[in-house]
Amino acid sequence: MSRVVVGGEALVDLVPTPDPHEGDPALRPLAPRLGGGPFNTAVGLGRLGVPTTMLTRLSTDPFGDALVARLEGNGVDTALLRRGPEPTTLAVVTLDAEGAARYTFHVEGTADRLVEDPGELPDDTAAVAVGTLSLVLEPGASRYAALAEREAARGRLVSLDPNLRPGLVDDPDAVVARLDRIAAVAGVVKLSDEDAERWGRTAADVLDAGAGAVVLTRGGEGLTAYTRGGGVVSTPADSVGPLVDTIGAGDSVHAALLGWLADHDALSRDAVARLDADAWADALGFAARAAAWTVSRAGAEPPWRAELDGHAIHRS
């Protein structure tokens, strides 16, 4: 099976824990959970058995140690990972009454935004996945964008997951231009409805600009793919139990889509363009099941292959 290189931030989410005492929900105790969109995507791919390499820069602090251990414990290769003395990025999470997550980020001077160009990727690399905060925060944002454009020109599939968090975008025009450039050469763009609005691009706009396919996530309303070979295909959201929180749901969709493409020998821009409506329905169903597992437990815990195959329940 071909390899996916995932580039982007790895951070620590500070997530509210159940509080037996009534009071202001914003002041509930916080517990650290390892996360970050690309990090979660890499873990999700590793759990699906897809050869995966994480490209990022991590702190040498204890949080950085824990991030490395989680990658390796989920089968993710760390050969392209570099480390430095800067602190780990922190994301403070608040949950609304429905379990939807909102974030406040502490990113100034942190390690992951100082990533450097890795040079040549592993020979068996078929796809490069980039996205979320790493495409907003400089100087790493420009480096990841350059990597994506270079690898697309070399014939590798690029998968993009844009994320424009309010309050983190200092230069909106520059970020939009960066995302436009990557999307134009991307084989797959995974796009939430919120990020589409912040970007100012509809899924159809992104497809028209050159993307091979766009998968729009619509929360509880499910997923829709805008494609070249299969038209517009939708699938409803799935469920495997009560919703606990939505942390990492979109990252699980991203991992599952890439995992499905890897399973079907379709990790290339041309192969994605040839997928018909039935194939996209199958891919979206697989991704919806992955998201359902993730939202059924606290924090970003993407499913293992056995869970999606219906053979086991693994909640660690």
Backbone hydrogen bonds, N-H to C=O, Kabsch-Sander energy under -0.5 kcal/mol:
donor,donor_aa,acceptor,acceptor_aa,energy
3,R,124,D,-2.6
4,V,51,P,-2.3
5,V,127,A,-2.7
6,V,4,V,-0.6
6,V,53,T,-2.8
7,G,5,V,-0.6
7,G,129,A,-3.1
8,G,55,L,-2.0
11,L,35,G,-2.7
12,V,89,T,-2.2
13,D,11,L,-0.5
13,D,33,R,-3.6
14,L,91,A,-3.2
15,V,13,D,-0.8
15,V,31,A,-3.0
17,T,29,P,-2.7
27,L,24,D,-1.9
28,R,25,P,-1.3
31,A,15,V,-2.8
33,R,13,D,-3.1
35,G,11,L,-3.0
39,F,9,E,-1.3
40,N,36,G,-3.2
41,T,37,G,-2.3
42,A,38,P,-2.6
43,V,39,F,-2.4
44,G,40,N,-2.7
45,L,41,T,-2.4
46,G,42,A,-2.6
47,R,43,V,-2.4
48,L,44,G,-1.0
49,G,46,G,-1.4
50,V,45,L,-2.2
53,T,4,V,-2.3
54,M,77,D,-2.4
55,L,6,V,-3.2
56,T,54,M,-0.6
56,T,80,L,-0.5
58,L,82,R,-2.9
60,T,84,G,-1.7
65,D,61,D,-2.0
66,A,62,P,-2.2
67,L,63,F,-2.3
68,V,64,G,-2.3
69,A,65,D,-2.3
70,R,66,A,-2.2
71,L,67,L,-2.1
72,E,68,V,-2.5
73,G,69,A,-2.4
74,N,70,R,-1.0
74,N,71,L,-1.1
75,G,72,E,-1.5
76,V,71,L,-2.6
77,D,52,T,-3.0
81,L,78,T,-1.6
82,R,56,T,-2.1
84,G,58,L,-2.1
90,L,106,H,-1.8
91,A,12,V,-2.6
92,V,104,T,-3.4
93,V,14,L,-2.7
93,V,91,A,-0.6
94,T,102,R,-2.5
96,D,100,A,-2.1
99,G,96,D,-2.0
102,R,94,T,-2.4
104,T,92,V,-2.0
106,H,90,L,-3.0
107,V,105,F,-0.5
110,T,107,V,-1.6
111,A,87,P,-2.4
114,L,111,A,-1.8
115,V,112,D,-0.9
125,T,122,P,-2.0
126,A,3,R,-3.0
127,A,3,R,-1.7
128,V,157,L,-2.8
129,A,5,V,-2.7
130,V,159,S,-2.6
131,G,7,G,-0.6
132,T,161,D,-2.8
134,S,131,G,-0.9
135,L,132,T,-1.9
136,V,133,L,-2.2
137,L,133,L,-2.1
138,E,136,V,-0.6
140,G,113,R,-1.5
141,A,137,L,-1.7
143,R,139,P,-1.2
144,Y,140,G,-2.8
145,A,141,A,-2.2
146,A,142,S,-2.3
147,L,143,R,-2.1
148,A,144,Y,-2.6
149,E,145,A,-2.4
150,R,146,A,-2.4
151,E,147,L,-2.8
152,A,148,A,-2.1
153,A,149,E,-1.9
154,R,150,R,-1.1
155,G,152,A,-1.6
156,R,151,E,-2.4
157,L,126,A,-2.3
159,S,128,V,-2.7
160,L,188,V,-2.4
161,D,130,V,-1.8
165,R,163,N,-0.7
168,L,165,R,-1.9
169,V,165,R,-0.6
170,D,168,L,-0.9
175,V,171,D,-2.0
176,V,172,P,-2.7
177,A,173,D,-2.3
178,R,174,A,-2.2
179,L,175,V,-2.7
180,D,176,V,-2.6
181,R,177,A,-2.0
182,I,178,R,-2.1
183,A,179,L,-2.9
184,A,180,D,-1.8
185,V,181,R,-0.6
185,V,182,I,-1.3
186,A,182,I,-0.8
186,A,183,A,-0.7
187,G,158,V,-2.0
188,V,158,V,-1.8
189,V,213,A,-2.0
190,K,160,L,-2.9
191,L,189,V,-0.6
191,L,215,V,-3.2
193,D,217,T,-2.0
196,A,192,S,-2.2
197,E,193,D,-1.6
198,R,194,E,-2.1
199,W,195,D,-2.6
200,G,196,A,-1.6
201,R,196,A,-1.7
206,V,202,T,-2.1
207,L,203,A,-2.2
208,D,204,A,-2.6
209,A,205,D,-1.8
210,G,206,V,-0.5
210,G,207,L,-1.3
211,A,206,V,-1.8
212,G,186,A,-2.1
214,V,226,Y,-2.4
215,V,189,V,-2.8
216,L,214,V,-0.6
216,L,224,T,-3.5
217,T,191,L,-2.4
217,T,215,V,-0.5
218,R,222,G,-2.7
221,E,218,R,-2.2
222,G,219,G,-1.6
223,L,235,T,-2.4
224,T,216,L,-2.2
225,A,233,V,-3.6
226,Y,214,V,-3.3
227,T,225,A,-0.6
227,T,231,G,-2.2
228,R,212,G,-0.7
233,V,225,A,-2.4
233,V,231,G,-0.5
235,T,223,L,-2.6
237,A,220,G,-0.5
244,V,295,V,-3.4
245,D,295,V,-1.0
246,T,99,G,-1.6
249,A,246,T,-1.9
252,S,248,G,-2.1
253,V,249,A,-1.8
254,H,250,G,-2.2
255,A,251,D,-2.5
256,A,252,S,-2.6
257,L,253,V,-2.6
258,L,254,H,-2.1
259,G,255,A,-2.7
260,W,256,A,-2.8
261,L,257,L,-2.3
262,A,258,L,-2.4
263,D,259,G,-2.5
264,H,260,W,-1.6
265,D,262,A,-1.5
266,A,261,L,-3.2
268,S,266,A,-1.8
272,V,268,S,-2.3
273,A,269,R,-2.1
274,R,270,D,-1.2
275,L,271,A,-0.6
275,L,272,V,-1.2
280,W,276,D,-2.3
281,A,277,A,-2.4
282,D,278,D,-2.0
283,A,279,A,-2.6
284,L,280,W,-2.9
285,G,281,A,-2.0
286,F,282,D,-2.1
287,A,283,A,-2.2
288,A,284,L,-2.7
289,R,285,G,-2.0
290,A,286,F,-1.9
291,A,287,A,-2.3
292,A,288,A,-2.1
293,W,289,R,-2.0
294,T,290,A,-1.9
295,V,291,A,-2.4
296,S,292,A,-0.7
296,S,293,W,-0.6
297,R,294,T,-1.3
301,E,299,G,-1.5
305,R,47,R,-2.0
307,E,304,W,-0.6
308,L,304,W,-1.7
309,D,305,R,-1.9
310,G,307,E,-1.1
311,H,306,A,-2.9
312,A,306,A,-0.8
